[in-house]
Amino acid sequence: MGTKFAAAIIVLSSLLCGSFLVSGQASESWRHQLREEAQQCRLDRLSARPPSHRLESEGGVVELWDESEEEFQCAGVGAVRIIIRPNSLSLPKFHSSPMLFYVEQGEGVVGLNYPGCPEIYEAESGEFSTTPAKRRGRAVRGVRDQHQKVHRVRRGHIVAVSAGTVEWLHNDGNKDLIVVAFMDLNNEANQLDHQIRSFYMAGGASREGRQEGRGSEYLVNIFNGFDAELLAEAFQVPRDLVRKMQQGSSREGLIVKCNEEMSFLRPDEQEEELSSRNGVEETVCTRKIRYDMNTHKESDLYSREAGRVNIVNEHKLPILRFLGISAEKAHLFPNAGYNLHWSMTDHRLVYVVEGEVEVQIADDKGKQVFNERVSRGNMFVIPQFYSTMARAGPKGAEWITFKTSNQPRKSPVVGYTSVFRGLPQQVLEQAFQISPREAQDLKQARRQQSFLLPPFSGSRK
């Protein structure tokens, strides 16, 4: 009996030692991963830049910022700008990470398709075409077409898209529709890597492709990876139809010119806005995905002398609670300032929409890592905890900031909600070796202001 008991103790000890060893190895692997990620944020210099890659299509252009750049790797983010020409369609696709896109110009229709949600909109195929010429070529007359909800979007709107959700965009306006998309590549929903991965369900191109700086795989839809016979069985359609799906027709690219005008059943925009505020709990199928960043009456920060800021977080757009991201739109008057501060919760990706803004950023060593005047169409990263301040140019400035947190928080240095205001006067005296009067001046500086500062007295002319 004693021998068996001793043997059991030995086996148990071996198992425990083994588990501790495995646990220790896993812990060490985790620490190594953290060190690698931390090293990605050891940045000597930040810079503003336009898109570095361009994918041409017959119906528009897809422009990408290089997510392999150091600052993008540090923040774990990616960005794309899509230009859709009138009566053109950005083809259905889904992404490996959650996304926010901002409508910079124009208007159109966006569709998001969630698995398991009903097709609540129904219309007879072709009934929206306005002329017989436009109706010509419809496959089947009298067939009821059912689809999920579509949404009208226009300049100033921001739209939230969850990872794996199929989305498409149609420009039914008379000028180019331009959207800027931000992707949180480091989000827990993305278990692949820190690369922009868009899975297209239609479209295609020749092996050469029409692009700059990217491999041709970005122009091939997912059906190319499957055997035509198996797909035909799955869809219960002829193989010829499957081959058309795989080839993406004779047209090339990710944005196609539509053969005819398209129209969709959709709710009235005002009715949709009211229904989202009626107190009924949101579900996956009914949740609000769009917010107007240009609404003056809902500005979160406002100054008659400086401008305004609109913030969209999980409280204004509840879907962001699940996506873990948010955004803010700043509109500053000429030479007005945005207070010195740092972000406590998130990395930020900033895109200038209008005008020019002068920005300075400092790292944890007190080194200036960014000092540039950033103009329209350029983008830059502000890492978490890096201190920054900004001043609009002589014609003012507008910019959109994408954030990697659904509850972003900033800490201002100056003003009535600032760090200096909350510090004891004697702490300031000893920290800077200054007089009590000087310490009091620092504490009371900008006492009537917070983040938005009126034009500086030394403003550029």
N, C-alpha and C positions, 0 to 999 in steps of 0.2 A: 504493500500500500504506500509505504514511504517512498519507494523507488518511483512509482507512477506519479505521485504528487510532485516529486523533484523534477521529473521529466516535463510535467505540465508547466511548472514554473519556468523551466529553461525555454520551452517553446513560447510561452507568453512573453518572456523577456525579449526573445529574439524578434517577435512580432512588434512589440513596442519600440524597440530600437530601430527596426526597419521603418516603422511609421514616422518616428521622429526624424530619421534620416531623410525620408521622402519629403516630409513637411519642411525640414530645413532647406533641402534643395529647392523646393517650390518657393519658399520665402526668399532665398537668395536670388532665384530667377526673377521674382517679382521686383526685388530691390534693384537688380541689374537693369530691368526694363525701365524702372523709374529714373535711374541715372541716365540711361540713354535718352529718354524723353526730356529730361532736364537739360542735357547738353544741347538739345535742339534749340533751346531758348537762350543760349549764350550768344547774343547778337552784338556784333561790333557796330553795325550800321543798318538802319532801316531806310527804305526808299519808296517813293511813290512811282507807280508805273501803269502804263496802259496794258491792254491784253497783249500776250506774246504769241498766241497761235490763232489762226483764222481758218475756218472751214466754210468754203463757199458752196451754196446750193442754189437751185434755180429760183427758189422762193425767198431767199434771204441769206443771212450769214450767222454763223455761230463763232463767237470769239471767246477764247479762254485765257485766264491768267495761269501762269505756271505754278501749280501747287507744290512742286519740288523745291521752290525757292525757300531759303532759310526761314524767313519770317512767316511764310504760309505753313511750313512744317511745324514751327513753334506753336502757332495758334491752332493747328489742325483743321484748317479751313480751305475751301476752294471757291472759285468764283467764275461765272460765265456771263457773257452779255449776248443776247439773242436779238437779232434784227429781222423782223418778219415783214415782208413787203405786202402791199394791199392785196386782198383776196388770196392769201397764202396761208398754209397750214404747217405749224411746227408739229411733226409727227408724234404719235403716242409713244411714250417711253416711261420707264420708272428708274429711280436712282437708289444707290446703296446707302444714302444718308439723308436725313431730313433737310429741307430746303425752304428758304424764304426768297421770293422774288418780288422786286419792286418795278412798277411800270413807270419808266422814265419818260416815255412819249407815246402818244396815240391811244387807241382803244381797241378792244377785241373781246373775244369770248374764250374762257378757259373751262376745261372739263377735268374733273378729278373722279376717278372710278375706284370705289372701295369694294372689295370682295364681300359678297353676302348681302349687299344693300339692294333694295328693289329698284327696278326701272320704272320710276313713278311718272315719267313724262312720255306721252304717247301721241303720235301723229301719223297720218297716212303718208307713206313714202312719196315724196315729191310734191306734197301739197303746198310747201312754202315757196316753190319756184314761181317767179312772177310772170314768165312768158313761156309759150310753148317751146321756143328754141332752147330755153334753159332746162325745160323738163325732158327734152329729148335725151334718150340714152338711159333713162331710169330702168333698172332691171325688172322690177315688178310693180305694176300699178295696183293700188288698193290694199297693199300690205301695210299693216300697222307697224310703225317703227317705234320701239320703246327704248328709252335710254335714261341714264341717271342724270341728276341735276347738273346744269351748266351755269356759269356765272359771268356776268358782264364785268369787265375790268377796264379802267381808264387811268390816265396819268395821276400819279399820287397813291394809287392802290398798292397794298402789299398783300401777298398771298402766301399761305403756309401749306407746305406739301410734306406729308410724312414719308419716311423711307418705304420703298416698295409700292407706293401708290402710283397708278398709271395717270399721267397728265398729258394734256395736249393744249395747244393755243392756236386760235384762228384770228387773223386780222381781217375784220369786216369793215374797217375804216377806209379813209381815202389817203392816208399817209402811213409811213413806216411805223410799225409797232415795235418799240424798243423796251426790253425788260432786262434787268440786272439781277442775277441769281446768286445767292450765297448758300454754300453747303457746309454743314458742320461735320467734317470728315472724322473727327475724333469722338463723335456721338456714340453712345452705347448701342444704338440701333444698327450701327455699321460695324460688322465684325470682319471686314476684309482688310483694308489698308488705308493709308492716307492718300488715296488717289481718287480723282473724280471718275466715278463709274456710272455711266448712263446706259441702260439696257433698252435699245430701240426695238419697237414691235413692228416697225415698217421702215422702208427706205433702204438704200444701198448705193454702192458706187463701184466703179472699176477698181482694179488692184492699184493703179497709180494714185487714184484719189485726186481731189482738188483741194489741197490744203497746204498749210505751212507748219512744219515743226512737229507733226503728229503722225503716228502710224495709221495705215488704212483701216485698221480694225474698228476705228471709231465710226465708220460709215457702213457697217454691216449689221443688219437686224438679227435678232436672236433666232429666228426660224431657220437661218442658214446653217445652224449647228445640228439640225435634225434631218433624219432621212425622210424624203418626200413621201414615201409609201406609208411610213408610220404616222406622219402628220395627216395624211389623207384619211387614214383609218380613224384617227382621233377626232377629226372634224366631221367625218362622214361626208366628204366632198371629193370631187375628182382631183387627180394628181396635178392636172394642168392649173387648177386654181391654187393649189399649194405652191407650185413653182412660181406663180405670179407673186405670191406673198414673199417667197424667199428672195426673188430678184428685185423686189421693190419697184416693179414695172420698168419701163425704159428710161424713166426720169431718174436723175441721180441726186443724192444729198439727203439732208435731214429736215429740210424745209421745202415743201413742194408748192407749186402754183396750182390753184384749184381750177378744174375744168369749167366750173360754173359757180355762181354765187351760192353760198350756203346760209341757211337760217335754221335756228333751233328753238324749240319750245323752252322757255325759261321763265322764272317768276319775275314780276316787276321789281325793279331795284329797291324802291321804297317799301314795298310789301315785304321783301326779303329782309330788309333792315329791321322793320317792326317786328316780324316774327321771331327774330333772334333775341328780342328784348321782352318777350311776353311771359317770361318766368318758367317756361317749359324746359325741363332738363334736356341738355343736348345728348344726342347719341352719336355714334360714329357716322351714321348715315345723314344726320341733320345738322351737324355742328358747323359753326361759322368758320370760314377759312380766309376771309378777306376783311381788310380794314383800310379806311381812307386816311392816309398820313397827311393830307392837305386840309383837314377839317380845322378851321381856326377856333371854333367854339370849344373844341376838345383838347386844346393845347395844354400840356402839363406844365410848361414854363412859359411865362410871357413877360416881356418888358417893352414899354412904349419906345424906349430909346434904343434897345438892342435887338429885339426880334422875338422868336418863339421856338419852342421845341415840342414835338409830338412824340410820345413814347407809346409803343405797343408791346405789352407784356402779357402774362397769362391772365391778368384781370380783364383786359380789354378783348383778348382773343384766347379763350380758354384752351384751345387746341395746343397752344404753346407750352402749357403745363406738361404735356406728354412729349413734346418735341425737345424741350430743354433749350430753346433759343428765343431771341427777341430782337427788337430793332428800335431805333429812334431816328427822327428826321429833324434836322436843325435848319432854320432859316434866319440868317443874321443880316442885319442892315449894314451898310457900308462902314467899314473900320470898327465895327462892334467886336467885342471879345467873348470868348468862352473860357470860363475861369480855370485856373490851374487846379488839377484834380488827378486822382487815379481811380481805376476800377477795382473794386474789392472782390468781384465775382466772376469776371469773364475776360476773354480776349475779345478784341474788336476789329472789325474789318470796315474801313471807311471808304465810301465812294462819293466823289464830288459830282453833284448833279448840275449845278449852275454856279457861275462866277469863279472866284479864286479865293483860297484860304491859306493863310500862313500858319504853319503848325510846327511846334517844337516838342520833342519828347526826350526824356532823360531816363537812364536805367538805374539799377540799384547802386552802382558805383558813383553816381553823380555825373556820369558822362553823357554828353549830348549825342544821342544816336540818330536824331532826325531834326532837320531844320530846313524846310522847303516851303515854297509857295506851290500849292497843288491846284491844278486847274481842272476844268470839267472833263470827265471821262477817265480820270486817273484814280487809282486805288492804293491804299496803304494799310498796314497792320499796326495796331497798338496792343502790345502784349499786356497781360494782366499785371497790375501793380505798377506798371511804368507810368511815371508822372507826365502829364501833357497839358498844353494850353494852346489856344488857337485865336486867330484874329481874321475877320473877313477882309477881303480886298476892297478897293475903292468903289466897286459896283455891288458889293454885298456877296453873299455866298449861300448856297444850299448844299447840304450833304446828307446822305443816308448812312447810318451806322448799324451794322449787323453784329449781334452779340451772342456769345456761346453760353448764355444763361437765360432762363425764363423769368428770373427775378433779379435783374441787374441792379447793382448798387454802386454809387460813386461817392468818393470822399473829397469834398472841396477843401482847399487850403485857406482861401480868403472868403470873407462874407459872413452873413448872420448864421449860417449852419455849418461853419467851417471848423477845421481842426484847431486853428489858432484861437478862435473865439472860445473854444472849450478848454484850452490849457490854462493853468494858473499863471498869473503874471510873473511870479518869481521864477517859474520854470523857463519862460522865455528870456528873462534877464540873464540867468545863468547859462542857458544854452547858447545865446548869441553874444554874451558879454556886452549887454547894452543897458542903458539907463531905464529906470521905471517909466519915464515919459515915453521913451521909444517903444518899450514893450506894450504900453497902453495903446500907442498908435497902431501897432501891428494887430492887436486884439480887436480894435474898433474899425479897422480898415474895411471899406465897402459894407458897412453895417446894415445898409438898406438893400443890399443885393446878394444874390446867391451865385448861380452859374452864369447868367447872362450879364455881360458888362457893357455899359454904354461906350460909344467910340472913345478910344484912348486920346488923351490930350496931345500925344506925340504921333498921332495917326499920319499915315502917308497921304500926300495930296495927289 
